[in-house]
Amino acid sequence: QVQLVESGGGLVQPGGSLKLSCAASGIIFSNYTMGWYRQAPGKQRELVALITSGGSTTYVKSVKGRFTISRDNAKDTVYLQMNSLKPEDTAVYYCAVPSLRFWGQGTQVTVSS
């Protein structure tokens, strides 16, 4: 079955950086568009970034220029490099295979001084 395991979340000060990783199994990883989503307390889950099987990327406006999504098909892993973090980036971040409507368990990112 499909499994997505996120890691790399934590507590960081404003202006800091974190790199999230998501290891996939149970799918032919290289065939799928992968995504990162986030959900802040009291808010709906929102798309943060997508990367297609060919490596094309899409970002929500609020993270453009600060976040970078990438993938390593040899490792079946997708990454989210987050720089210049802001308190409003605080959320649970989820890795997903959007076409399968499948999400991982999430990893908490807290940006606070």
FIBA-635953 format. One record per atom (N, C-alpha, C, O): z, y, x. Coordinates in steps of 0.02 Angstrom, whole numbers, plus 50000, padded with zeros to 5 digits. Layout:
N
ZYX ...
END
This chain:
113
500004994150041 500005000050000 500005006350044 500155006050103 499835011950013 499805018150050 500515020450068 500975020150027 500595022550130 501225025550152 501065031850192 500605031950233 501455037050179 501415043250218 502125045050238 502565045750196 502235045650303 502905047050329 502885053550368 502585054050422 503225058650341 503255065250373 503845065650421 504355062250412 503765069750471 504315071250518 504205078150548 503665081050542 504735080750579 504675086950615 504995093050581 504995098450610 505255092150521 505575097750488 506245099450521 506485095950565 506545105050497 507185107050524 507335114350509 507015117550468 507845116850544 508055123750537 507785127850595 507855125850653 507475133450580 507185137650632 507305144950613 507335146750554 507365149150664 507455156350651 506795159650633 506265157150652 506825165150596 506205168850582 505835170550647 506135172450697 505175169650644 504755170650703 504665164450745 504255164350791 505035159250730 504995153050768 504425148550746 504015150350703 504405142650777 503855137950765 504135130950752 504665129150776 503755127150714 503885120050703 503215116550698 502715119550678 503205110050716 502605106050707 502785099950666 503195095850686 502475099350607 502575093550564 502055088250579 501485089750596 502255082050573 501805076350582 501835071950520 502345071650486 501285068650506 501255063950449 500855057950471 500255058350483 501195052250475 500865045950493 500665042150430 501085040850387 500025040450426 499765036950368 499645029650382 499485027750439 499715025550331 499535018450336 499305016150267 499455019250216 498945010550267 498715007750204 498065010750178 497825008950125 497765015350217 497115018250199 496685018550261 496935018150317 496035019350250 495575020750306 495615028350317 495245032150287 496085030250359 496295037250366 495705041950377 495665047250347 495255039850421 494705044350441 494235046050383 493845050750387 494275042250328 493835043350271 494075048850224 493695051150181 494715050750231 495025054850179 495175061950201 495365063250259 495085066550154 495375073250161 496135072650156 496395069250112 496485075950200 497215075950201 497475082950188 497145087950203 498065083250159 498345089850143 499085090350156 499445085450158 499305096550165 500015098250166 500155102750106 499795107550093 500685101050071 500915104950014 501645106850027 501965104050071 501895111549989 502605113349994 502885115249926 502525117549881 503535114349920 503875116149858 504535119549876 504975116449905 504585125849858 505195129649868 505645128849807 505405127249753 506305129849815 506765129149759 506555133549700 506435139549707 506505130449641 506345134149581 505615135949573 505425139549526 505195133449618 504475135049615 504065128749610 504295123249624 503445129649588 502985123949585 502735122149654 502705126249699 502545115849661 502245113549724 501575117149733 501185117849686 501445119449795 500825122849809 500475119949870 500795117249915 499815120449869 499425118249926 499515123149983 499485129149973 499615120550042 499675124550103 499025124350143 498755129450162 498785118250156 498195117450197 497865110750184 498195105850166 497205110550194 496815104350189 496395103550251 496195108450283 496265097250268 495785095850321 495355089950298 495615084650279 494695090850299 494245085750276 494155080250329 494395080950385 493805075050310 493675069650358 493255072250416 493295069550472 492865077450404 492455080350457 492795085750498 492515088350546 493415087450478 493795092250517 493785099350490 494075103850521 493445100550434 493455107250404 494135108550374 494455104050346 494355114750380 495035116550358 495025122150306 494575126350304 495545122050264 495655127150213 496395128750212 496815124250218 496555135250204 497255137350203 497395141850143 496965145550120 498015141450119 498225146350070 498295153050106 498475153250164 498155158450071 498125165050102 498765166850140 498735169950193 499335164750113 499975166850141 500115163850210 500565166250245 499745158650230 499885155550296 499295156350344 499355154150402 498755159250322 498175160050366 498355163950429 498685169150425 498145161350486 498295164650549 498965162750579 499105164250636 499375159250539 500035157150565 500085149550569 500405146950615 499785146050522 499815138750520 499145135750540 498615138650528 499175129850572 498575126150591 498645118850571 499115115550593 498175116450531 498165109350514 497675105850561 497145108550576 497855099850583 497415095950626 497525088550612 498005086750578 497085084450639 497155077250628 496945073550690 496525075850729 497245067650700 497065063050753 496895056450720 497345052550702 496255055050711 496055049050676 496225042650714 496305037350685 496285043150780 496475037350820 497205035350807 497395029550817 497605040250785 498315038950772 498475038950698 499055038050679 497965039950656 498075040150583 498615045250566 499065043950525 498575051050597 499095056050591 498795062950578 498295064750608 499115066650533 498925073550520 499525077950539 500095076050530 499375083950564 499885088450589 499845095250554 499325097150527 500405098750555 500415105650533 500825109650583 501435109150585 500475113650623 500815118050670 500965124550635 500515127850609 501595126350633 501815132350597 502125137250646 502625135850678 501805143050652 502045148350697 502235154450657 502055155150598 502605158950688 502815165250656 503115163850587 502945167050538 503565159150586 503855157050522 504265162650490 504595166650524 504245162850424 504595167950385 505085164450337 504995158650320 505605167950315 506065164850267 505715162250205 505935157250176 505175165450184 504825163150124 504425156750136 504145153950088 504395154350197 504095147850211 504585142150199 504395136250203 505205143750185 505705138550172 505505134450111 505385137150057 505475127950121 505255123350067 505295116150093 505405114950152 505205111550047 505075104650066 504315103950074 503935105650029 504105101450132 503405100750147 503195093450138 503535088850162 502645092550103 502395085950087 501695084850116 501265089250110 501605079150145 500935076950165 500625073350105 500985070350065 499965073750099 499645070750040 498935068450054 498595070950099 498735063550014 498035061650009 497825064149939 497925060549890 497535070049935 497415073049869 496975068749823 497105068449763 496475065549850 496025061749807 496365055649777 496135053049726 496905053349808 497295047749782 497905050049744 498285045949717 498015056649741 498605059549710 499235056249737 499685054449699 499265055449802 499825052049835 500155056849884 499815059849926 500815057349879 501195061749923 501715057649962 501935052449939 501905060150019 502455057350057 503125059450027 503145062549973 503665057850062 504335059150036 504555066350050 505045068650020 504225069650094 504375076650109 504855077550167 505255073150183 504805083450199 505255085250253 505465092550242 505045096850227 506105093950250 506375100550236 506235105250295 506365103550352 505985111150279 505905116550328 506315122550302 506205124950247 506785124750343 507205130450326 507135135750379 507245134450438 506945141750358 506855147350403 507405152450388 507395155750335 507875153050433 508455157250420 508775159250486 508775155450534 509055165250487 509435167450546 510175165850538 510575167250582 
END
